[in-house]
Each structure stands twice: as C-alpha cells, then as structure tokens.
Amino acid sequence: MALHPVVEQVTNRIIKRSRASRQAYLAHLDAARVKGVQRSVLACTNLAHGFAAFPANDKLKLREAKQPSVAIVSSYNDMLSAHQPYEAYPKVIKDAVREVGAVAQFAGGVPAMCDGVTQGQPGMELSLFSRDTIAMSTAIALSHNMFDASLYLGICDKIVPGLLIGALHFGHIPGIFVPGGPMATGISNKEKAAVRQRYAKGEATREELLEGEAKAYHSAGTCTFYGTANSNQMLMEMMGLHLPGAAFVHPDTPLREALTRAAAQHAVKISQQGGEYMPIGHIVDEKCIVNAIAALHATGGSTNHTLHLVAIARAAGIVIDWNDFDELSKVVPLLTRVYPNGDADVNYFQAAGGPTFVIRELLDAGLVHDDVNTILGRGLRNHCKEPFLDGDKVVWRDLPEQSGDESVLRKHTNPFSDNGGLILVQGNLGRAVMKISAVKKEHHIVEAPALTFDSQEDFMHAYKAGKLNRDFVAVIRFQGPRANGMPELHALTPALANLQDSGYHVAMVTDGRMSGASGKVPAAIHVSPEILAGGPLGLVRDGDIIRVDATQGTLDALVPEDVWAARKMATADLSSGHIGMGRELFDVFRKSVSAAEEGAAHFPLPSPIDTTVPLHEGTDSGEIMPGSDEDFLFRKSTAK
C-alpha cells in the first residue's frame, strides 16, 4: 500500500524542519565511533579499573579488546511491581552473552519512581523531572566508554523515555530495550473505576477502596491498563527497539526468559564486531518518530507522549510539535479498545494479537513507514511476527490474519474510530492537547463558567464541600513544569466523573498533566505557554465563560477583547510546594525547563561540532562515518 499523503507530508515537513540539528546529531555519532571495540581508546589504567572485579575468563576477553562488551542499564527496584522482575535479568543476560563469546557488564542503575504511588502526593512533583534525571543517569552509566552495545531494562512512565533519551546521546552504540511484561489480570478496570468513584462520593470506606486497588495491582509486572507504561511498550515495538512481540509477555515465564536471552545475544550481533552493526541513533530517525506517533494514535495511547516523544525526538536532533500529532491523528484510525478507552486490559490486547498486529495493520494501510532501520535490520515488516517457544529457544511465526477479539483489536478496514482521538486545541487560552477517545461525543463541546483553582487540593476541598454541583470548567492553574514540575492530576478524575455522571456539563483546563489513564471527562491539558511563562491561563477569572471544543479544536475564554487585554496576570505563592520531599533539589530544573510543546525538557538540540578534531585525542579514532542515514546504509551494504 502506498504511503498515505498526510503521513508523507508530515514526515517531509519534519525532515525539512530538523535538517540542521539532525545533521549535527549524526556528526556527533560519527565523532564518537572508533575502529575496534570502544574500550580500545582507554589507557591501561582506565581499562584495568574497568575489568578489575570480573571473573577470569571475562577479564581476559575485556583485556584482549577484541570481543564486544554489552552494557546493562537497569531500572530495577523491588518496590515497584513493573521493575521487580529485573532483579534476575543481569545473570540471565551475562550467561547468554558469554554463550556467543562476548561479555556483559552491569553498567549502572537508574531511578524508577511510580506515578501510581505518588499520585496526588508531593512526590509527584518530581515525576516529570525524573525522566531527565534518568537520561543523565544513563549517560553516567555509559560514560566509562567500555561498551559496544547496550541493553536497557525499563518499562514505566518516565523510565523508558529517560533511558531512550540517554541512549540517543550515545547513539553510536547499538541498543535494545528489554521489557519485563504485565502482571496477570486482576479485577476488571470497570470495577476498579467504580470503587474509586464511590469512594470520592463517600459511599465506600478506605478499607473497601484499598481492597479494590490491591485486587487490581496484585503481583509482579506492569499495571494492566493502557496508560503511559504500556504505551511506552507499544512505542518501543513500533520503533523497532524491542524484539518483536516482547512487550506483553508475562514475567517469570519460560518465554519471557527466552526473549531476554535472545535480546542479549542479538545485542552482540548488532555491535560493530557482530557484523550487523545498527547503532540506535540510526534507528531513531524522522520516519521512526512519525511511526511512533501513528502507533500512539492507533492504540489510544497516553497523552504524556505529547511531551515524551517530543523530548525523545529532540535528543536525536529531530523537531516535532503538536501540529504533527494533530494532523496524523486525523488520518490514523483507532484500532484498539483497551482501558481507559474500553473495558479490556493489555492482557486481552495481547491475546487478540497485540502490538505486532497493530504494526502490520498500519503498514497495510500505508500509515507508517516500512523503510526504516530496526534492531533486526532494514524494514519494519520484520516486526510483524509473534514469539513462541521451540524447546528453550524463541522462534517467530506469522500473525493470524484476523484479530482474536474484535471487541478489543480490529483491522484497519474496520476500526473503532476513523481518528486517533488525540487532538490539538488552541485559542486565546493557548495551545493544549486533548484525548477524546474515551469521551462520549455529547461531551466533546463544553461551554460553561470558569472556576479557578491554584492546586488540586483546592479543587478537592470544594468538591467535598458540595460547591461543585453545577456546570463549570475547572481551570487548574500553576501546574506547569516551571511552577511545580507539572504533576499529573489524575486524582481529580473520579470527582469530575461523578459530577459528569450526575448530569452536569464539566471539563478541565490546566497547564498540568493528566495520566495515561485520562478518561471520560473532557480535559484540555499541557496548556502552553504555562502561566509562569506568561501564558494567558493566568488571565482567567471565576465566572468567565470558557468554551472547550474538541470538534473544532478550539480553546477560548469568551471575554471581550478590551476586558481581556486590561487584565493582569494571576499570581500565587508557590514557595511551600518547592520545599520538602526532595523538591528543593529540583529548583534548577524548574528554572531551566522548556515549554510543554518542546518536551518540558532540559537538554538543547544538537549543535554542529568541529569533526576535524578527533574525539579521542592521541588515539586512533578509526573510520569516521559520514553524516547522513543514507550514507550509513550505503556503507553497511558495501561493507558486506
């Protein structure tokens, strides 16, 4: 199928927009690559430190500087269910890599915080900034310059984006992402949502709420709803950074271990010494990013990726914005119904065909690029297979033609919706994103008086006092990255849902975030610019009529222009939210963060470097690769 003209148009625009920074990025990659193993540039003292504690056979391989060394960068901790399974991975990986004659080293750990634990708590104000902290931690792990390939162990909200941003700053090194898989299905998401709403009404006790939550989140593995964590896994599949079908295989199963072993050995294969060199910086290009956006739309994925994908792209010298998301959303159909966009969880999604089915359908519809690099080489079609065990080895087979459950997953010829349900809204209140795939059509337009709140706590106090039984648009202010780290406001969802269920016309407008579980209440989020950057949300007053229109893509305060122009910006004392729970340590982040539409990040786009000066002065820097993806592919083909 020919590529859809809108996909082609958006891709070409991104390529043109990104030309200078992408070329600079590729030049960085070329300057960092050396002939032979990376550790060959180290002085003897450096190298001796690097292998001092290793077993004799591994030490000998590292000393000879011929066989590749694979870095393990892990987000393991045993408090978080998604990351607890990673405890056993390093041994499995090291053994698997030894079998193919190479060495794996645990290069470093990165922090992993859970938005489920910090939701509605002060710690949530560190959540978004943890992504860039993870990127820097990844860089520290790889900074020893010992490694020829990397395995990245991470799953959840900020962890995968942070790992990938860090990996792209070492883009000359091949990298594979290694998932851990979801927990088994607990109580239904419908039951979970119901008990939360009853608790918000005061109709359920804390004990009843905790019992429901414990039945939903009950074992090792990722949460099973389709929030940011599982959106991450879908995107890693679409971007060609997983082995095919690896995302949603349960922890502690023979197939999961076989996939981990296969990923470890494949990392050796795609190192320079393995003969199929495929650096991660030449996988994540403009077409790869467009494919990721399309996958996000096709699956009703997390709104958080309107931040994370922007930041990931910028790390590779690629500039995207919310117009790109919006235009692609209009042509990419919704192929899945997974909670919060339906009743099923990711285990049902996997059983029905999973991510590889989505990839095939989008390829067949001409909505994603096949001519991309992946960890398997050239061509995304290689990732349209599902894994099975053959003895203790993993093999891949073609997918069934039909979905295993059309209430969960459909072909592109029979979608749930003709668009992805993630849209850009803009007007005199700024630019924002809305996820409407779970919002009923009768709620796509809300026009009601504004009620302003300077914190989610203020909103909940008003709700519990019975002051919100009316039509209104909740304007939750001072929630942007400069103000308080841009926390998720998912804790407000049950209260807003109750008010909507009671027949009131309600919506939310905020410069903060909602979680990947954004639900049935219309919410214009990530409003940019935020108030502390001069954003017009600070001009809203109680009683102003706000129109949130998802059908026309508008976001306006219906206030006379002369009145609007005469207003002064609202102010708030935010100092109490900058102290405690470690928030004072992130003051520099709040002061230096970019706008939401720029990824709410802290790292500049790549800039040109003088490639005539060797990166490793006094050493043989070896073959320097030219500065384009096309030349990279040409050299790969002529080298065989």
C-alpha positions as CSV (number, residue, x, y, z in Angstrom):
1,M,0.0,0.0,0.0
2,A,1.3,3.4,-0.9
3,L,2.1,5.8,1.9
4,H,-0.8,8.0,3.0
5,P,-0.2,11.5,1.6
6,V,-0.7,13.2,5.1
7,V,1.9,10.8,6.6
8,E,4.3,11.7,3.8
9,Q,3.6,15.4,4.1
10,V,4.1,15.5,7.9
11,T,7.3,13.4,7.5
12,N,8.8,15.6,4.9
13,R,8.0,18.7,6.9
14,I,9.7,17.2,10.0
15,I,12.8,16.3,7.9
16,K,13.0,19.8,6.5
17,R,12.4,21.4,9.9
18,S,15.1,19.2,11.5
19,R,17.8,19.2,8.8
20,A,20.4,21.3,10.6
21,S,20.0,19.7,14.1
22,R,19.7,16.1,12.6
23,Q,22.9,16.6,10.6
24,A,24.7,17.9,13.7
25,Y,23.4,14.9,15.7
26,L,24.7,12.4,13.1
27,A,28.1,14.2,13.1
28,H,28.2,13.7,16.9
29,L,27.6,10.0,16.4
30,D,30.4,9.7,13.8
31,A,32.9,11.5,16.0
32,A,32.2,9.2,18.9
33,R,32.6,5.9,17.0
34,V,36.0,4.3,16.9
35,K,37.5,1.4,14.9
36,G,37.5,-1.7,17.0
37,V,35.9,-2.1,20.4
38,Q,35.1,1.1,22.3
39,R,37.3,0.3,25.2
40,S,40.4,0.2,22.9
41,V,40.6,4.0,23.3
42,L,41.1,3.7,27.1
43,A,44.6,3.9,28.7
44,C,45.8,0.9,30.5
45,T,44.9,2.3,33.9
46,N,41.4,3.1,32.7
47,L,40.9,-0.4,31.3
48,A,42.3,-2.2,34.4
49,H,39.8,-0.4,36.6
50,G,37.1,-1.4,34.1
51,F,37.6,-5.1,34.4
52,A,39.3,-5.5,37.9
53,A,36.3,-7.2,39.6
54,F,35.4,-9.5,36.7
55,P,35.8,-13.3,36.6
56,A,39.0,-14.5,34.9
57,N,37.5,-15.6,31.6
58,D,35.5,-12.3,31.2
59,K,38.6,-10.3,32.3
60,L,40.7,-12.0,29.6
61,K,38.2,-11.1,26.9
62,L,38.0,-7.5,28.1
63,R,41.8,-7.3,28.3
64,E,42.3,-8.6,24.8
65,A,40.0,-5.8,23.5
66,K,38.6,-7.9,20.6
67,Q,35.2,-9.1,21.7
68,P,32.3,-6.7,22.3
69,S,31.2,-5.7,25.7
70,V,27.4,-5.2,26.4
71,A,26.2,-2.7,28.9
72,I,23.2,-3.5,31.2
73,V,21.4,-0.3,32.3
74,S,18.6,-1.2,34.6
75,S,15.7,0.4,36.4
76,Y,15.4,-2.5,38.9
77,N,13.9,-1.9,42.3
78,D,11.8,-4.3,44.3
79,M,9.2,-1.8,45.5
80,L,7.7,-1.2,42.1
81,S,5.8,-4.2,40.6
82,A,6.9,-3.5,37.0
83,H,10.6,-3.4,37.8
84,Q,10.9,-6.1,40.4
85,P,11.3,-8.8,37.8
86,Y,14.5,-7.2,36.6
87,E,16.3,-8.4,39.7
88,A,17.2,-11.7,38.0
89,Y,17.9,-10.3,34.5
90,P,21.6,-9.5,34.8
91,K,22.7,-13.1,35.4
92,V,20.5,-14.3,32.6
93,I,22.0,-11.7,30.3
94,K,25.6,-12.3,31.3
95,D,25.2,-16.1,30.7
96,A,23.5,-15.6,27.4
97,V,26.2,-13.1,26.2
98,R,29.0,-15.5,27.3
99,E,27.5,-18.2,25.1
100,V,28.2,-16.1,22.0
101,G,31.7,-15.2,23.1
102,A,31.2,-11.7,24.4
103,V,30.9,-10.1,27.9
104,A,28.1,-8.2,29.6
105,Q,28.6,-5.8,32.4
106,F,26.1,-4.1,34.7
107,A,26.9,-0.6,33.8
108,G,24.6,1.3,36.1
109,G,21.1,1.6,37.6
110,V,18.7,4.5,37.0
111,P,16.0,5.7,39.4
112,A,12.5,4.5,38.8
113,M,9.6,6.2,40.5
114,C,5.9,5.1,40.2
115,D,3.2,7.6,39.4
116,G,0.8,5.2,40.9
117,V,2.5,5.5,44.3
118,T,3.0,9.3,44.1
119,Q,-0.4,10.2,42.5
120,G,-1.8,13.2,44.4
121,Q,1.2,13.3,46.7
122,P,4.1,15.8,46.9
123,G,6.5,13.3,45.3
124,M,4.5,13.6,42.0
125,E,6.1,16.9,41.5
126,L,9.4,15.1,40.9
127,S,7.9,12.7,38.4
128,L,8.3,14.5,35.1
129,F,11.8,15.7,36.1
130,S,12.8,12.2,36.9
131,R,12.7,11.5,33.1
132,D,15.7,13.8,32.5
133,T,17.4,12.6,35.7
134,I,17.1,9.1,34.2
135,A,18.6,10.3,30.9
136,M,21.6,11.7,32.8
137,S,21.9,8.6,34.9
138,T,22.0,6.6,31.7
139,A,24.8,8.8,30.4
140,I,26.8,8.3,33.6
141,A,26.4,4.5,33.2
142,L,27.8,4.7,29.6
143,S,30.4,7.4,30.2
144,H,33.1,4.9,31.0
145,N,33.3,4.2,27.2
146,M,33.6,0.5,27.8
147,F,30.7,-0.7,25.7
148,D,29.9,-1.8,22.2
149,A,26.1,-2.4,22.7
150,S,23.6,-1.8,25.4
151,L,20.5,-3.4,26.9
152,Y,18.1,-1.0,28.5
153,L,15.8,-2.5,31.2
154,G,12.8,-0.3,31.9
155,I,9.1,-0.1,31.5
156,C,7.1,2.6,33.2
157,D,6.1,6.2,32.7
158,K,9.3,8.3,32.7
159,I,11.8,5.4,32.8
160,V,11.6,4.3,29.1
161,P,11.7,7.9,27.7
162,G,14.6,8.7,30.0
163,L,16.5,5.7,29.1
164,L,15.9,6.3,25.4
165,I,17.0,10.0,25.7
166,G,20.2,8.9,27.4
167,A,20.8,6.1,24.9
168,L,20.4,8.6,22.0
169,H,23.1,10.7,23.5
170,F,25.3,7.6,22.9
171,G,23.7,7.0,19.6
172,H,26.7,5.3,18.1
173,I,26.1,2.4,20.4
174,P,23.5,-0.2,19.4
175,G,20.8,-0.6,21.9
176,I,17.9,-3.0,22.6
177,F,15.1,-2.3,25.1
178,V,14.2,-5.3,27.3
179,P,10.7,-5.3,28.8
180,G,9.5,-7.3,31.9
181,G,5.8,-7.8,31.0
182,P,2.5,-7.1,32.6
183,M,1.0,-8.7,35.7
184,A,-1.9,-11.1,35.3
185,T,-5.4,-9.6,35.1
186,G,-6.9,-8.7,38.4
187,I,-10.4,-7.3,39.0
188,S,-11.8,-5.6,35.9
189,N,-10.9,-2.0,35.2
190,K,-14.6,-1.2,35.3
191,E,-14.8,-2.5,38.9
192,K,-11.7,-0.5,39.8
193,A,-13.1,2.7,38.4
194,A,-16.4,2.2,40.1
195,V,-15.0,1.8,43.6
196,R,-12.9,4.9,43.1
197,Q,-15.9,6.9,42.2
198,R,-17.9,5.5,45.1
199,Y,-15.0,6.5,47.5
200,A,-15.0,10.0,46.0
201,K,-18.7,10.3,46.8
202,G,-18.1,9.0,50.4
203,E,-20.1,5.8,49.6
204,A,-17.1,3.4,50.1
205,T,-14.7,3.2,53.0
206,R,-10.9,3.5,52.7
207,E,-10.7,-0.3,53.5
208,E,-13.0,-1.0,50.6
209,L,-11.0,1.2,48.3
210,L,-7.7,-0.4,49.3
211,E,-9.1,-3.8,48.9
212,G,-10.2,-2.9,45.3
213,E,-6.8,-1.4,44.5
214,A,-5.0,-4.4,45.9
215,K,-7.0,-6.7,43.7
216,A,-6.2,-4.6,40.7
217,Y,-2.5,-4.3,41.4
218,H,-1.7,-7.6,42.9
219,S,1.6,-9.1,41.7
220,A,4.9,-8.5,39.8
221,G,4.6,-6.9,36.4
222,T,3.3,-3.8,34.8
223,C,-0.1,-2.4,35.6
224,T,-2.5,-3.8,33.1
225,F,-4.4,-0.7,32.0
226,Y,-3.2,1.1,28.9
227,G,-1.5,4.1,30.5
228,T,1.9,5.6,29.9
229,A,3.9,2.5,30.9
230,N,2.1,0.2,28.4
231,S,2.1,3.0,25.8
232,N,5.9,3.0,26.2
233,Q,6.0,-0.7,25.4
234,M,3.8,-0.3,22.3
235,L,6.1,2.5,21.1
236,M,9.3,0.5,21.6
237,E,7.8,-2.2,19.4
238,M,6.8,0.2,16.7
239,M,10.2,2.0,16.8
240,G,11.9,-1.4,16.3
241,L,13.7,-1.3,19.6
242,H,12.2,-4.5,21.1
243,L,12.4,-8.0,19.7
244,P,9.1,-8.5,18.0
245,G,6.2,-9.2,20.3
246,A,8.2,-8.9,23.5
247,A,6.1,-6.2,25.2
248,F,3.3,-8.0,26.9
249,V,4.7,-11.5,27.7
250,H,4.2,-12.1,31.5
251,P,7.2,-12.1,33.9
252,D,8.6,-15.3,35.3
253,T,7.6,-17.4,32.3
254,P,9.8,-19.5,30.0
255,L,9.0,-17.4,27.0
256,R,9.9,-14.2,28.9
257,E,13.3,-15.6,29.8
258,A,13.9,-16.9,26.3
259,L,13.1,-13.4,24.9
260,T,15.6,-11.8,27.4
261,R,18.3,-14.3,26.4
262,A,17.6,-13.7,22.7
263,A,17.8,-9.9,23.2
264,A,21.1,-10.2,24.9
265,Q,22.6,-12.3,22.1
266,H,21.1,-10.1,19.5
267,A,22.8,-7.0,21.1
268,V,26.2,-8.7,20.4
269,K,25.1,-9.4,16.8
270,I,24.3,-5.7,16.1
271,S,27.6,-4.4,17.6
272,Q,30.4,-3.5,15.2
273,Q,32.1,-6.7,16.0
274,G,28.9,-8.8,15.4
275,G,28.8,-7.9,11.7
276,E,25.3,-6.4,11.7
277,Y,26.1,-3.0,13.1
278,M,23.0,-1.0,13.8
279,P,23.5,2.0,16.2
280,I,20.4,3.3,17.9
281,G,21.0,6.8,16.6
282,H,20.4,5.5,13.0
283,I,17.2,3.7,14.1
284,V,15.5,6.7,15.7
285,D,15.1,9.0,12.7
286,E,12.3,11.2,11.4
287,K,10.3,8.3,9.9
288,C,10.7,6.3,13.1
289,I,9.3,9.2,15.1
290,V,6.3,9.5,12.8
291,N,5.7,5.8,13.1
292,A,5.7,6.1,16.9
293,I,3.1,8.9,16.8
294,A,0.9,6.8,14.5
295,A,1.1,3.9,16.9
296,L,0.1,6.2,19.8
297,H,-3.0,7.3,17.9
298,A,-3.9,3.8,16.7
299,T,-4.0,2.5,20.2
300,G,-5.4,5.5,22.1
301,G,-2.1,5.9,24.0
302,S,-1.0,8.2,26.8
303,T,-1.2,11.9,26.5
304,N,2.2,12.0,28.3
305,H,3.8,11.1,25.0
306,T,2.9,14.6,23.6
307,L,5.8,15.5,25.9
308,H,8.0,12.4,25.9
309,L,8.1,11.8,22.1
310,V,9.0,15.5,21.6
311,A,11.9,15.1,24.1
312,I,13.0,11.8,22.6
313,A,12.9,13.3,19.1
314,R,15.0,16.3,20.1
315,A,17.6,14.0,21.6
316,A,18.1,12.7,18.1
317,G,18.1,16.1,16.5
318,I,14.5,15.9,15.3
319,V,12.0,18.7,15.9
320,I,8.3,17.8,16.1
321,D,5.3,19.7,17.5
322,W,1.7,19.2,18.4
323,N,0.6,20.1,14.9
324,D,2.3,17.0,13.7
325,F,0.4,14.9,16.3
326,D,-2.9,16.6,15.4
327,E,-2.6,16.1,11.6
328,L,-1.6,12.4,12.0
329,S,-4.4,11.8,14.4
330,K,-6.9,12.9,11.8
331,V,-5.9,10.1,9.4
332,V,-4.8,7.3,11.8
333,P,-7.8,5.1,12.9
334,L,-8.3,3.8,16.4
335,L,-7.6,0.0,16.2
336,T,-7.9,-0.9,19.9
337,R,-10.3,-0.6,22.8
338,V,-8.1,-1.0,25.9
339,Y,-8.9,0.6,29.3
340,P,-9.5,3.5,29.7
341,N,-10.8,3.5,26.1
342,G,-12.6,0.2,26.7
343,D,-13.1,-2.5,29.3
344,A,-10.3,-4.8,28.3
345,D,-6.7,-4.7,29.6
346,V,-3.4,-5.2,27.9
347,N,-3.5,-9.0,28.5
348,Y,-6.7,-9.1,26.4
349,F,-5.0,-6.9,23.8
350,Q,-2.0,-9.3,23.7
351,A,-4.3,-12.3,23.3
352,A,-6.2,-10.7,20.5
353,G,-3.0,-10.0,18.5
354,G,-1.1,-7.3,20.4
355,P,1.4,-4.7,19.2
356,T,2.6,-6.8,16.2
357,F,-0.9,-6.9,14.8
358,V,-1.2,-3.1,15.1
359,I,2.1,-2.7,13.3
360,R,1.0,-4.9,10.4
361,E,-2.3,-3.2,10.1
362,L,-0.7,0.3,10.0
363,L,1.8,-0.9,7.4
364,D,-1.0,-2.5,5.3
365,A,-3.0,0.8,5.5
366,G,0.1,2.9,4.4
367,L,0.0,4.8,7.7
368,V,3.6,4.1,8.8
369,H,6.9,3.8,7.1
370,D,8.3,0.4,6.3
371,D,11.7,1.8,5.0
372,V,13.2,2.3,8.5
373,N,16.0,0.7,10.4
374,T,15.3,-1.5,13.4
375,I,17.3,-3.8,15.6
376,L,16.5,-6.5,13.0
377,G,17.9,-4.5,10.1
378,R,16.1,-2.7,7.4
379,G,12.3,-2.8,7.2
380,L,9.6,-2.6,9.9
381,R,7.7,-5.5,8.3
382,N,10.2,-7.8,10.1
383,H,8.4,-6.9,13.3
384,C,5.0,-8.3,12.2
385,K,5.6,-11.7,13.9
386,E,4.8,-13.2,17.3
387,P,7.2,-15.1,19.5
388,F,6.8,-18.8,20.6
389,L,9.0,-21.3,22.4
390,D,10.7,-24.1,20.5
391,G,12.3,-26.1,23.3
392,D,14.1,-23.4,25.3
393,K,14.6,-21.1,22.3
394,V,12.3,-18.4,20.9
395,V,11.1,-18.5,17.4
396,W,8.8,-16.1,15.5
397,R,5.8,-17.0,13.4
398,D,3.5,-15.1,11.1
399,L,0.4,-13.5,12.7
400,P,-3.1,-14.8,12.2
401,E,-4.9,-12.8,9.5
402,Q,-7.8,-11.9,11.9
403,S,-8.0,-10.4,15.3
404,G,-8.6,-12.8,18.2
405,D,-11.2,-10.5,19.6
406,E,-12.8,-7.7,17.6
407,S,-14.1,-6.0,20.7
408,V,-10.5,-5.3,21.7
409,L,-8.5,-5.2,18.4
410,R,-9.5,-4.6,14.8
411,K,-8.1,-4.5,11.3
412,H,-7.6,-1.1,9.7
413,T,-10.6,-1.8,7.4
414,N,-13.0,-1.9,10.4
415,P,-11.6,0.5,13.0
416,F,-13.4,1.6,16.2
417,S,-13.0,5.2,15.0
418,D,-11.6,6.9,11.9
419,N,-9.2,9.0,14.0
420,G,-6.8,8.5,16.9
421,G,-8.7,10.7,19.4
422,L,-5.7,12.8,20.4
423,I,-6.2,16.4,19.2
424,L,-4.7,19.9,19.4
425,V,-7.0,22.7,20.8
426,Q,-5.9,26.3,20.6
427,G,-7.3,29.8,21.1
428,N,-6.9,32.8,23.4
429,L,-6.0,30.4,26.2
430,G,-3.0,29.0,24.4
431,R,-2.3,25.6,22.9
432,A,-3.2,22.3,24.6
433,V,-3.9,18.6,23.9
434,M,-7.0,16.6,24.5
435,K,-7.5,12.9,24.5
436,I,-11.1,12.2,23.4
437,S,-11.0,8.5,22.5
438,A,-12.8,7.7,25.8
439,V,-15.0,10.8,25.9
440,K,-18.6,10.5,24.6
441,K,-19.5,12.7,21.7
442,E,-22.1,14.6,23.7
443,H,-19.2,15.9,25.9
444,H,-16.9,17.0,23.1
445,I,-18.1,20.6,23.5
446,V,-18.4,22.2,26.9
447,E,-19.2,25.8,27.3
448,A,-19.6,26.9,31.0
449,P,-18.4,29.3,33.6
450,A,-14.8,29.0,34.8
451,L,-13.9,28.1,38.4
452,T,-10.3,28.7,39.1
453,F,-8.1,26.6,41.5
454,D,-4.5,27.0,42.2
455,S,-4.0,23.4,43.3
456,Q,-5.7,20.0,43.0
457,E,-6.2,20.1,46.8
458,D,-8.2,23.3,46.5
459,F,-10.4,21.6,43.9
460,M,-11.0,18.6,46.1
461,H,-11.9,20.8,49.1
462,A,-14.5,22.5,47.0
463,Y,-15.8,19.1,45.7
464,K,-16.1,17.6,49.2
465,A,-17.9,20.7,50.4
466,G,-20.5,20.3,47.8
467,K,-19.7,23.5,46.0
468,L,-19.3,22.0,42.5
469,N,-22.8,20.7,41.9
470,R,-23.2,22.8,38.7
471,D,-22.0,23.3,35.2
472,F,-18.4,24.6,35.1
473,V,-15.0,24.4,33.6
474,A,-12.3,23.7,36.2
475,V,-9.2,25.8,35.5
476,I,-6.4,24.2,37.5
477,R,-3.6,26.8,37.4
478,F,0.1,26.9,38.3
479,Q,0.6,23.2,37.4
480,G,3.2,23.7,34.6
481,P,6.8,22.5,34.7
482,R,8.1,25.9,35.8
483,A,5.6,26.2,38.6
484,N,5.7,22.8,40.3
485,G,7.1,20.2,38.0
486,M,3.9,19.6,36.1
487,P,2.3,16.8,38.3
488,E,-0.4,14.5,36.9
489,L,-3.9,15.5,38.1
490,H,-5.4,12.0,37.7
491,A,-6.6,12.1,41.3
492,L,-9.3,14.6,40.2
493,T,-10.7,12.1,37.6
494,P,-13.2,10.3,40.0
495,A,-14.7,13.5,41.3
496,L,-15.1,15.0,37.8
497,A,-16.5,11.7,36.5
498,N,-19.1,11.7,39.4
499,L,-20.2,15.3,38.5
500,Q,-20.5,14.4,34.8
501,D,-22.5,11.2,35.7
502,S,-24.8,13.4,37.7
503,G,-25.7,15.3,34.6
504,Y,-23.5,18.4,34.9
505,H,-21.5,19.7,32.0
506,V,-17.9,19.8,33.2
507,A,-14.5,20.0,31.7
508,M,-11.0,20.7,32.9
509,V,-8.4,23.1,31.5
510,T,-4.9,23.0,33.0
511,D,-1.2,23.7,32.3
512,G,-0.5,20.5,34.2
513,R,-0.8,16.8,33.1
514,M,-3.2,14.1,33.3
515,S,-2.0,10.5,33.4
516,G,-2.0,7.9,30.7
517,A,-5.3,6.8,32.2
518,S,-7.1,10.1,31.1
519,G,-10.7,9.1,30.9
520,K,-14.2,10.1,30.1
521,V,-14.2,13.8,31.2
522,P,-13.0,16.3,28.6
523,A,-9.7,17.8,29.6
524,A,-7.5,20.3,27.8
525,I,-4.1,19.7,29.3
526,H,-0.5,20.8,29.0
527,V,-1.8,24.3,28.2
528,S,1.2,26.1,26.7
529,P,2.7,28.6,27.4
530,E,2.2,28.0,31.1
531,I,1.3,30.8,33.4
532,L,4.8,31.3,34.7
533,A,5.9,31.8,31.1
534,G,3.3,34.4,30.5
535,G,0.5,32.1,29.4
536,P,-3.0,33.5,29.2
537,L,-4.5,30.9,31.5
538,G,-3.4,33.4,34.2
539,L,-5.9,35.9,32.9
540,V,-9.0,33.7,33.5
541,R,-11.3,34.8,36.3
542,D,-14.1,32.9,38.0
543,G,-17.3,33.3,36.0
544,D,-15.6,33.7,32.6
545,I,-17.4,31.6,30.0
546,I,-14.9,29.0,28.7
547,R,-15.5,27.1,25.6
548,V,-13.7,23.8,25.1
549,D,-14.5,22.5,21.6
550,A,-12.9,19.2,20.6
551,T,-14.9,19.2,17.3
552,Q,-13.3,22.5,16.0
553,G,-10.1,22.3,18.0
554,T,-10.7,25.5,19.9
555,L,-9.9,26.6,23.5
556,D,-11.2,30.1,24.3
557,A,-12.3,32.4,27.1
558,L,-15.4,34.2,25.7
559,V,-14.4,37.5,27.2
560,P,-14.5,40.9,25.4
561,E,-11.1,41.7,23.9
562,D,-10.8,45.0,25.7
563,V,-11.6,43.4,29.1
564,W,-9.1,40.6,28.3
565,A,-6.3,43.0,27.4
566,A,-6.8,45.1,30.5
567,R,-6.3,42.2,32.9
568,K,-3.2,41.4,35.0
569,M,-1.7,38.0,35.3
570,A,-2.8,36.0,38.4
571,T,-0.2,35.3,41.0
572,A,0.2,32.6,43.6
573,D,2.7,31.9,46.4
574,L,4.2,28.6,45.2
575,S,7.1,28.5,47.7
576,S,5.6,25.9,50.0
577,G,5.5,23.5,47.1
578,H,9.2,23.9,46.4
579,I,10.4,22.5,49.7
580,G,10.1,19.0,51.1
581,M,10.1,15.5,49.6
582,G,13.3,16.5,47.8
583,R,11.6,19.2,45.7
584,E,14.2,21.8,46.7
585,L,16.8,19.7,44.8
586,F,15.0,20.3,41.6
587,D,14.9,24.0,41.7
588,V,17.4,24.2,38.9
589,F,15.1,22.0,36.8
590,R,12.1,24.3,37.4
591,K,14.1,27.3,36.3
592,S,15.6,25.8,33.1
593,V,12.7,23.6,31.8
594,S,11.5,24.2,28.3
595,A,7.8,24.6,27.3
596,A,5.5,21.6,27.3
597,E,5.3,21.6,23.5
598,E,9.1,21.4,23.4
599,G,9.0,18.3,25.6
600,A,9.3,20.0,29.0
601,A,12.9,19.1,28.8
602,H,16.3,20.5,29.8
603,F,18.6,19.4,27.0
604,P,19.4,21.6,24.0
605,L,19.1,20.4,20.4
606,P,22.4,19.1,19.0
607,S,24.6,21.8,17.6
608,P,27.4,21.5,15.0
609,I,30.8,20.3,16.2
610,D,34.3,20.5,14.6
611,T,34.6,16.9,13.3
612,T,38.2,17.5,12.2
613,V,39.3,17.3,15.8
614,P,39.4,13.6,17.0
615,L,37.2,13.0,20.0
616,H,39.9,10.7,21.4
617,E,43.0,12.8,21.1
618,G,46.2,10.8,21.0
619,T,44.4,7.6,19.9
620,D,43.4,6.0,16.6
621,S,39.9,7.3,16.2
622,G,39.4,4.9,13.2
623,E,36.8,5.1,10.5
624,I,34.6,8.1,10.6
625,M,31.1,7.5,9.3
626,P,29.5,10.3,7.1
627,G,26.8,12.4,8.4
628,S,23.6,11.0,7.0
629,D,21.4,8.0,7.4
630,E,21.6,7.3,3.7
631,D,25.4,7.2,3.7
632,F,25.3,5.0,6.8
633,L,23.1,2.5,4.9
634,F,25.3,2.7,1.8
635,R,28.4,1.9,3.8
636,K,26.6,-1.0,5.5
637,S,25.6,-2.5,2.2
638,T,29.0,-2.1,0.5
639,A,30.9,-3.5,3.6
640,K,29.3,-6.9,3.2
